Amino acid sequence: MKKVLLLSAIFLVAVGCCEVTVRAADPTPSPKPSHPAFDKLKKLEGRWSGSASWDQGGKKGNVDFNLTYRTTSGGKAVMETMFAGTPGEMVTMYFLEGDDLTLVHYCSAGNQPKMKLETPRDSNVLSFRCLGGTNMTEKDSHMHWARLEFVDVDHLKGSWNSMKDSKVEWVAEAELVRQK
């Protein structure tokens, strides 16, 4: 009788382990995060181009500007690529951190500022402010603020600034058109 009980217990444990293994291997993705501003970013998918102007302490210039947006990681991140294929290529990853829309900008300067969405006053404008980052301090030159304005489905305006020693180092603005 003890053998039967022991074998039954081993069988039940084995069946339970198999069931856990099957559930752990389930490839069904978890539900996508939902956030109005994040959903807006996902709709930018594709190529964008235009021109950008910049001002660095009175020294001004213009440059052709290209961005691509791609939703990745099962819909849980949006990747923005600036100056793709050039030595100055940079990537910005947008994602939800809890209820906060956050970005990390992988800068060609070698630092990675992290920014959080400020409380929107207008649903068509997303403004992000720096929370700190890696490979940098507040005294180092770093991207400190970013703003995206959704003009319409095919037009986007962007603004960025860099700070060093708690002072604005440069500002840039771009007007972009979706490429079809």
C-alpha positions as CSV (number, residue, x, y, z in Angstrom):
1,M,0.0,0.0,0.0
2,K,2.9,2.4,0.8
3,K,4.4,1.7,-2.6
4,V,1.1,2.6,-4.3
5,L,0.8,5.8,-2.4
6,L,4.5,6.7,-3.1
7,L,4.1,5.9,-6.8
8,S,0.9,8.0,-6.9
9,A,2.6,10.9,-5.2
10,I,5.5,10.7,-7.6
11,F,3.1,10.6,-10.6
12,L,1.1,13.6,-9.3
13,V,4.3,15.6,-8.8
14,A,5.6,14.6,-12.3
15,V,2.3,15.6,-13.9
16,G,2.3,18.9,-12.0
17,C,5.9,19.6,-13.2
18,C,5.0,18.9,-16.8
19,E,2.0,21.3,-16.6
20,V,4.2,24.0,-15.2
21,T,6.7,23.5,-18.0
22,V,4.0,23.7,-20.6
23,R,2.7,26.9,-19.2
24,A,6.1,28.4,-18.9
25,A,6.8,27.7,-22.6
26,D,3.5,29.4,-23.7
27,P,4.6,31.9,-26.4
28,T,1.5,34.1,-26.1
29,P,2.7,37.7,-25.6
30,S,1.4,39.6,-22.6
31,P,-1.1,42.5,-23.4
32,K,0.5,45.6,-24.9
33,P,0.8,48.6,-22.7
34,S,-1.7,51.3,-23.3
35,H,-1.0,55.0,-22.9
36,P,-2.4,57.7,-25.2
37,A,1.0,59.4,-25.8
38,F,2.8,56.0,-26.4
39,D,0.0,55.0,-28.8
40,K,0.6,58.3,-30.7
41,L,4.4,57.5,-31.0
42,K,3.6,54.1,-32.4
43,K,1.7,55.8,-35.3
44,L,4.9,57.5,-36.4
45,E,6.2,54.2,-37.8
46,G,8.1,54.9,-41.0
47,R,10.6,57.3,-42.5
48,W,10.5,61.1,-41.9
49,S,12.7,63.8,-43.5
50,G,13.1,67.5,-43.6
51,S,15.5,70.1,-42.4
52,A,16.8,71.1,-39.0
53,S,18.2,74.4,-37.8
54,W,20.4,74.8,-34.8
55,D,21.9,77.5,-32.7
56,Q,25.0,76.9,-30.5
57,G,25.7,80.1,-28.7
58,G,25.0,82.4,-31.7
59,K,26.6,80.0,-34.2
60,K,23.7,78.9,-36.4
61,G,23.3,76.3,-39.1
62,N,21.0,74.0,-41.1
63,V,21.2,70.4,-41.9
64,D,19.1,67.8,-43.8
65,F,17.5,65.7,-41.2
66,N,16.1,62.1,-41.3
67,L,14.3,60.1,-38.7
68,T,12.8,56.6,-38.7
69,Y,10.4,55.2,-36.2
70,R,9.8,51.5,-35.6
71,T,7.7,49.7,-33.1
72,T,9.7,46.8,-31.5
73,S,9.8,44.4,-28.6
74,G,6.3,43.1,-29.1
75,G,4.8,46.6,-29.2
76,K,6.4,47.7,-25.9
77,A,9.0,50.0,-27.3
78,V,9.3,52.6,-30.1
79,M,12.8,53.0,-31.7
80,E,13.7,56.4,-33.2
81,T,16.8,56.5,-35.4
82,M,18.4,59.8,-36.3
83,F,21.0,60.2,-39.1
84,A,20.8,56.4,-40.0
85,G,23.9,55.0,-41.6
86,T,26.1,58.0,-40.8
87,P,28.9,58.3,-38.2
88,G,26.5,60.5,-36.1
89,E,23.7,57.9,-36.0
90,M,21.8,58.0,-32.7
91,V,18.9,55.9,-31.3
92,T,16.2,56.9,-28.9
93,M,14.1,54.2,-27.3
94,Y,10.6,55.2,-26.0
95,F,8.9,52.9,-23.5
96,L,6.5,52.8,-20.6
97,E,8.1,52.6,-17.2
98,G,5.1,51.9,-15.0
99,D,2.6,54.6,-16.0
100,D,5.3,57.0,-17.2
101,L,6.3,57.4,-20.8
102,T,10.1,57.4,-20.7
103,L,12.9,57.7,-23.3
104,V,16.6,56.9,-23.3
105,H,18.6,58.7,-25.9
106,Y,21.8,56.8,-27.1
107,C,23.8,59.8,-28.1
108,S,26.8,59.9,-30.4
109,A,28.5,61.8,-27.6
110,G,28.7,58.5,-25.7
111,N,26.1,59.3,-23.0
112,Q,22.6,58.1,-22.5
113,P,20.2,60.7,-21.0
114,K,17.0,59.3,-19.6
115,M,13.9,61.6,-19.9
116,K,10.3,61.4,-18.7
117,L,7.2,62.8,-20.4
118,E,6.1,66.0,-18.6
119,T,2.4,66.3,-18.0
120,P,0.9,67.2,-21.4
121,R,-1.0,70.4,-21.8
122,D,-1.8,69.5,-25.4
123,S,-2.3,66.0,-26.6
124,N,-0.5,66.8,-29.8
125,V,2.7,67.9,-28.0
126,L,5.0,65.5,-26.0
127,S,7.7,67.2,-23.9
128,F,10.4,65.2,-22.2
129,R,12.8,66.4,-19.5
130,C,16.1,64.8,-18.4
131,L,16.1,62.7,-15.2
132,G,19.9,62.0,-15.4
133,G,21.6,59.2,-17.4
134,T,24.6,57.0,-17.8
135,N,28.1,58.2,-18.7
136,M,27.2,61.7,-17.7
137,T,26.6,64.2,-14.9
138,E,24.5,67.4,-15.0
139,K,27.8,69.3,-15.7
140,D,28.5,67.3,-18.8
141,S,27.2,68.2,-22.2
142,H,24.0,66.1,-22.7
143,M,20.6,66.2,-24.4
144,H,18.3,67.6,-21.7
145,W,15.0,68.3,-23.2
146,A,13.0,67.0,-26.2
147,R,9.7,68.0,-27.7
148,L,7.6,66.4,-30.5
149,E,4.6,68.2,-32.0
150,F,2.2,66.1,-34.0
151,V,1.0,68.6,-36.7
152,D,-1.0,66.0,-38.6
153,V,-0.5,62.4,-39.6
154,D,2.2,63.3,-42.2
155,H,3.9,66.3,-40.5
156,L,5.9,66.4,-37.3
157,K,8.0,69.1,-35.6
158,G,10.8,68.3,-33.2
159,S,12.8,70.5,-30.8
160,W,15.8,69.5,-28.7
161,N,18.3,71.2,-26.4
162,S,21.6,70.3,-24.9
163,M,22.8,71.5,-21.5
164,K,26.3,71.8,-20.0
165,D,27.0,73.1,-16.5
166,S,23.3,73.7,-16.0
167,K,23.2,76.1,-19.0
168,V,21.7,75.7,-22.4
169,E,24.5,74.8,-24.8
170,W,22.5,74.5,-28.0
171,V,19.0,74.2,-29.4
172,A,17.7,72.5,-32.6
173,E,14.4,72.5,-34.3
174,A,13.2,70.3,-37.2
175,E,10.1,70.2,-39.5
176,L,9.6,66.7,-40.8
177,V,7.4,65.1,-43.5
178,R,6.5,61.4,-43.6
179,Q,8.0,59.7,-46.6
180,K,5.6,57.5,-48.5
